[in-house]
Amino acid sequence: MRLRVHFRDGPMWRWCAVAFGAAVLLAYVISYLRLPFADQDTLLYTMIGQPLVTQGVLPYGAVFDHKPIGLYAIYGAWNVLLPLPLGTYTLFALAAVTIMAALARGWGLDFGRTWLGLVVLGAPFGVLSGNAELAYLPLMFACVICLTHENGRMVLLGGFLAGLAVEVNYLAAPALLLPIVYALVTCGQGFRRGGILLLGGVAGLGVPLLPYLFDLHAARDYFDLQHRYLHHYGASSGARLKTVCWFALWMGCVSPVLMQRVGDRRAGLLRAWAAGGIVACLASGYPFAHYFLLVLAPVVLMMGLSPAGQGGTRWRLLPLGVLSVIGLYHDTHHNVVLARQLAKLDIAALHEAIGNEPVLDIEASHVPFALAHLRSQGRFLFPEHVRRLYGTGAAAYYSHELDYAPRFVIAGRTLCPSSGDMADICRKLADRYVALWDAPGVYGYRVYRRRDFQGNQDL
């Protein structure tokens, strides 16, 4: 009887719980580290960023995406510094989380609690996938820290960091607006500090764009493509309703933490940051879970303002804790399934068959291009980009590209046969090309070779 009580209430039970939690966390992290990517967006950022960093090819001279130049510079630099075939984006995420925790320590918060909170509580929102939020959250946090200082140089630095964050992802603008306004209203000398912030912000926005001064044609192309694409990027009413529902659910899970009474003036600033984050999430119009990291980051920092166990903190964490357990299981399972799907893409055979020949992508995923290190004939690799930019003229765009007679074409598996707007494209493929093989799965594709080009005779 004594042994039973000791196991339930004493240190043995706690050690067992800690060991189990550590095993779950380890399995969760390893499931990410064994993947070349967990979120397909990161591959596209690298495909643009590496030529930018290594060859000076400005966006969007090689491949198109609609994000600002700062994002590609970060991903390009990271993949040049750490060109690993597996786990590189997860290591990027862990590095970003470590920077956040180090900033928190300098702000008087606990390093370990911040680091563990972001990794574990961020599981439902794909924190270890290393998506764009991990690239600019440290910049946002450093900006928020600068806002708490009265020194003019720190305020100027805060504005500069805010501008840099916006040049990494435009969602940083609405996310930072409320904490900046809160700081200006509550810290005094609002007009003077506002002017200094604005000056720093303009500098932060301008510095990443300086290379375009030496290539005005690339600058016009950069802004024109962004404007055209974002003009058609708006979500449907159904997607916006889904966005509101999901973010309302997640906000309900973190609200108990945000509503706790904390005798610290930094709490108001963090609440304003969380509110700005939810504004940015809703402004996006899409229910992507990783957007919610803009809200979760100040929530985790808010937890650090209260000593452990004070004022019913534990029960306030219950909804977010349950959500995190679900996220840990979901992400681990998803990563195992994704690893199996990627094994079916036959990337080695794809690279061997095509080599360095230019390839035309017709509504296929960019994933096989990135993993096989293929050279694209055009700059549109994401399946939706051409349709959003050209609308009903998408088929005409692909027909024009086919007239250049690329030796290889990679198309979506469901593209042909087609009786719709792509019927003419399918006829051209049938007349001029021979299908080599299909690769199944969510990133599946079909490879075509031009009939008068023999290529690898073993295929």
Helices and strands as residue ranges (DSSP letters): H 2-9, H 11-33, H 40-55, H 69-81, H 88-106, H 111-121, G 123-125, G 127-129, H 133-147, H 152-166, H 172-186, H 190-206, G 207-214, H 216-231, H 237-258, H 266-284, G 289-292, H 293-304, G 310-312, H 313-316, H 318-343, H 347-354, E 358-362, H 367-371, E 375-376, H 385-390, G 391-393, H 394-402, E 408-411, H 423-432, E 433-439, E 445-450
